[in-house]
């Protein structure tokens, strides 16, 4: 049996009771970064066998893991934060387990884009998930194919590339397209910046973006569609301070 286990994207309290139990009962745990995951595991007093499973070695480790699972062992797959397989390693192992008839169960739980989407003020009944865009080859072509997409579009981005990406969005989608940029979801300095692409770009040109970034871009809908027009950045720059599980939140690590 392979369990795919979501882990907190910020606040440790986002961990579920079931996730903790599964991690404690698993014969071994596959982690994207064993050093990062050790912080979480130690916090919940989880001391099982911990193995590295990331994008640089997953092609080599998949068969080894499958053999152990076929031998009757149970594994739990985790990433640094969020749900494995969503812009994180996991797909190759899950695909091979399904191919070999090994049961796979994915636990419901944390992922960054859902709270960012629901909090955006943009339509969330229908949306498309793009994740990280290609950094170079194919990037412009991919954006061009999304110009007429009517659904809200979800992107992941790094803080160092955010301004450049928003500049490119202005060129492709138009400066008046509505957007919401969420950063540090579920962490101490969670923030949502909403408005037109030009307004949000101007904000981040003046204020350096920090932390994990989720961009929610409005789809190409009629301009008179009130549902696609959230308040502007001037009235809706919001910061959410979240009470953390560990002390005052001054300790700096990925699981604030």
C-alpha positions as CSV (number, residue, x, y, z in Angstrom):
1,X,0.0,0.0,0.0
2,X,1.2,3.5,-0.9
3,X,-0.2,6.4,1.0
4,X,0.2,9.9,-0.4
5,X,0.2,12.2,2.6
6,X,-0.2,16.0,2.4
7,X,1.8,18.1,4.8
8,X,1.3,21.7,6.0
9,X,2.2,24.5,3.6
10,X,2.6,26.8,6.6
11,X,0.9,26.3,10.0
12,X,1.7,23.0,11.7
13,X,-1.9,22.9,12.9
14,X,-2.9,22.1,9.3
15,X,-1.7,18.6,9.8
16,X,-4.6,16.1,10.1
17,X,-5.0,13.4,12.7
18,X,-5.1,10.7,10.0
19,X,-1.9,12.0,8.4
20,X,0.0,11.7,11.7
21,X,-1.4,8.2,12.2
22,X,-0.5,7.0,8.7
23,X,3.1,8.4,9.0
24,X,3.5,6.6,12.4
25,X,2.3,3.3,11.1
26,X,4.1,3.3,7.7
27,X,7.0,0.9,7.3
28,X,8.9,3.7,5.6
29,X,8.5,7.3,4.6
30,X,9.6,8.8,1.3
31,X,10.5,12.5,1.6
32,X,11.3,15.1,-1.0
33,X,13.9,16.6,1.4
34,X,14.7,14.5,4.5
35,X,16.1,17.5,6.4
36,X,13.0,19.6,5.9
37,X,10.6,16.7,6.6
38,X,12.6,15.8,9.8
39,X,11.3,19.1,11.4
40,X,7.7,18.0,10.9
41,X,8.3,14.4,11.9
42,X,10.1,15.3,15.1
43,X,7.4,17.7,16.0
44,X,4.8,14.9,15.8
45,X,7.1,12.3,17.4
46,X,7.3,10.2,14.2
47,X,10.5,8.1,14.0
48,X,10.0,5.7,11.1
49,X,12.5,4.9,8.4
50,X,13.0,8.0,6.3
51,X,14.2,7.8,2.7
52,X,14.9,10.4,0.1
53,X,12.6,10.6,-2.9
54,X,12.9,13.7,-5.1
55,X,12.9,14.8,-8.8
56,X,16.6,14.1,-9.2
57,X,16.5,10.4,-8.0
58,X,12.9,9.3,-8.4
59,X,13.5,7.5,-11.7
60,X,16.1,5.3,-9.9
61,X,14.2,4.8,-6.7
62,X,10.7,4.0,-8.1
63,X,11.5,0.3,-8.8
64,X,13.1,-0.2,-5.4
65,X,10.0,1.2,-3.7
66,X,7.7,-0.9,-5.8
67,X,9.5,-4.1,-4.9
68,X,9.2,-3.3,-1.2
69,X,5.5,-2.6,-1.6
70,X,5.0,-5.8,-3.5
71,X,6.6,-7.5,-0.6
72,X,3.8,-6.4,1.7
73,X,5.3,-3.2,3.2
74,X,3.4,0.1,3.5
75,X,5.0,3.4,2.4
76,X,4.0,7.0,3.0
77,X,5.0,9.6,0.4
78,X,5.4,13.2,1.5
79,X,6.8,16.4,0.0
80,X,8.4,19.5,1.6
81,X,4.9,21.1,1.9
82,X,1.5,20.4,0.4
83,X,0.3,17.4,-1.6
84,X,2.8,15.2,-3.4
85,X,2.3,15.2,-7.1
86,X,1.1,18.8,-7.3
87,X,4.1,20.6,-8.7
88,X,6.2,18.1,-6.5
89,X,7.5,14.6,-7.0
90,X,5.0,11.8,-6.8
91,X,3.5,11.1,-10.2
92,X,6.1,8.6,-11.4
93,X,5.7,6.5,-8.3
94,X,1.9,6.6,-8.2
95,X,1.8,5.7,-11.9
96,X,4.1,2.7,-11.4
97,X,2.1,1.5,-8.4
98,X,-1.2,1.7,-10.3
99,X,0.5,-0.1,-13.2
100,X,1.6,-2.9,-10.9
101,X,-1.7,-3.2,-9.1
102,X,-0.5,-1.8,-5.8
103,X,-3.2,0.1,-3.9
104,X,-2.7,3.9,-3.7
105,X,-4.6,6.1,-1.3
106,X,-4.2,9.9,-1.2
107,X,-5.2,11.6,2.0
108,X,-7.1,14.9,1.7
109,X,-5.2,17.8,3.1
110,X,-3.1,20.9,2.6
111,X,-2.2,22.4,-0.8
112,X,-1.4,26.0,-1.5
113,X,-3.5,26.8,-4.5
114,X,-7.0,26.0,-3.0
115,X,-7.0,28.7,-0.2
116,X,-5.3,31.1,-2.6
117,X,-8.1,30.5,-5.2
118,X,-11.0,30.7,-2.8
119,X,-9.6,33.8,-1.1
120,X,-8.9,35.6,-4.4
121,X,-12.4,37.0,-5.0
122,X,-12.3,35.5,-8.5
123,X,-14.6,32.8,-9.8
124,X,-13.6,29.4,-8.3
125,X,-16.4,27.2,-9.5
126,X,-14.4,26.4,-12.5
127,X,-10.6,26.9,-12.9
128,X,-7.5,25.5,-14.6
129,X,-4.2,24.7,-12.8
130,X,-1.0,25.6,-14.7
131,X,1.5,25.4,-11.8
132,X,4.9,26.6,-12.7
133,X,5.3,27.9,-16.3
134,X,8.3,26.8,-18.3
135,X,11.1,29.2,-17.5
136,X,12.3,29.6,-21.1
137,X,11.4,27.3,-23.9
138,X,7.7,27.1,-24.6
139,X,6.8,29.8,-22.0
140,X,5.5,32.4,-24.5
141,X,3.7,29.8,-26.5
142,X,2.0,28.5,-23.4
143,X,0.8,31.9,-22.3
144,X,-0.6,32.6,-25.8
145,X,-2.7,29.5,-25.6
146,X,-4.2,30.8,-22.3
147,X,-5.3,34.2,-23.6
148,X,-8.8,33.1,-24.3
149,X,-9.2,30.7,-21.4
150,X,-12.5,31.7,-19.7
151,X,-11.8,30.0,-16.3
152,X,-9.7,31.4,-13.5
153,X,-6.0,30.3,-14.0
154,X,-3.7,29.1,-11.2
155,X,0.0,29.6,-11.4
156,X,2.9,28.9,-9.0
157,X,5.9,31.3,-9.1
158,X,9.0,32.0,-7.2
159,X,9.3,35.5,-5.5
160,X,12.5,36.3,-7.5
161,X,10.6,35.8,-10.8
162,X,7.2,37.4,-9.8
163,X,7.8,40.9,-11.1
164,X,9.0,39.6,-14.5
165,X,6.1,37.2,-14.7
166,X,3.5,40.0,-14.0
167,X,5.2,42.2,-16.6
168,X,4.8,39.4,-19.1
169,X,1.2,38.8,-18.1
170,X,0.5,42.5,-18.7
171,X,1.8,42.1,-22.2
172,X,-0.1,38.9,-23.0
173,X,-3.3,39.3,-21.1
174,X,-3.6,43.1,-20.9
175,X,-2.9,45.4,-18.0
176,X,-6.6,45.5,-16.9
177,X,-7.0,41.8,-16.4
178,X,-7.9,41.0,-12.8
179,X,-5.4,39.1,-10.6
180,X,-4.8,38.0,-7.1
181,X,-1.3,37.2,-5.8
182,X,-1.1,35.2,-2.6
183,X,2.1,34.7,-0.7
184,X,3.0,32.8,2.5
185,X,-0.3,30.8,2.6
186,X,-1.0,29.6,6.1
187,X,2.2,31.3,7.5
188,X,2.7,34.2,9.8
189,X,2.7,36.9,7.1
190,X,0.1,35.5,4.7
191,X,-0.9,38.2,2.2
192,X,-3.3,38.6,-0.7
193,X,-2.8,41.4,-3.2
194,X,-5.7,41.9,-5.5
195,X,-6.4,44.2,-8.4
196,X,-5.6,44.7,-12.1
197,X,-2.3,43.2,-13.4
198,X,-0.9,46.7,-13.6
199,X,-1.9,47.6,-10.0
200,X,-0.5,44.4,-8.6
201,X,2.7,44.8,-10.7
202,X,3.2,48.3,-9.4
203,X,2.8,47.1,-5.8
204,X,5.5,44.4,-6.1
205,X,7.8,46.7,-8.0
206,X,7.8,48.9,-4.9
207,X,7.6,46.1,-2.3
208,X,9.9,43.1,-2.7
209,X,7.9,39.9,-2.8
210,X,9.0,37.2,-0.3
211,X,7.9,33.6,0.3
212,X,5.9,31.1,-1.7
213,X,3.7,32.7,-4.4
214,X,0.4,31.6,-5.9
215,X,-1.1,33.7,-8.8
216,X,-4.8,33.5,-9.5
217,X,-5.5,35.2,-12.9
218,X,-9.0,36.0,-14.0
219,X,-10.2,34.2,-17.1
220,X,-11.1,36.0,-20.3
221,X,-14.7,36.9,-19.5
222,X,-17.0,39.8,-20.6
223,X,-15.9,43.1,-18.9
224,X,-19.4,43.6,-17.5
225,X,-19.2,40.3,-15.6
226,X,-19.3,41.5,-12.0
227,X,-18.2,38.2,-10.6
228,X,-14.8,38.6,-12.2
229,X,-14.1,42.0,-10.7
230,X,-12.7,41.8,-7.1
231,X,-11.8,45.1,-5.3
232,X,-8.7,46.9,-6.3
233,X,-5.3,46.6,-4.7
234,X,-5.7,49.9,-3.0
235,X,-8.7,48.7,-1.0
236,X,-7.9,45.1,-0.7
237,X,-4.3,44.7,0.2
238,X,-4.8,42.3,3.1
239,X,-2.4,40.7,5.5
240,X,-3.4,37.8,7.7
241,X,-1.4,37.1,10.8
242,X,-1.9,33.5,11.8
243,X,-1.4,32.2,15.3
244,X,1.2,29.4,14.9
245,X,1.4,26.1,16.7
246,X,5.0,26.6,17.7
247,X,5.4,29.6,20.1
248,X,5.3,33.1,18.7
249,X,6.4,32.1,15.2
250,X,9.8,33.7,15.5
251,X,11.6,30.4,14.8
252,X,12.3,30.4,11.1
253,X,11.7,27.2,9.2
254,X,9.6,26.1,6.4
255,X,6.9,24.8,8.8
256,X,6.2,28.1,10.5
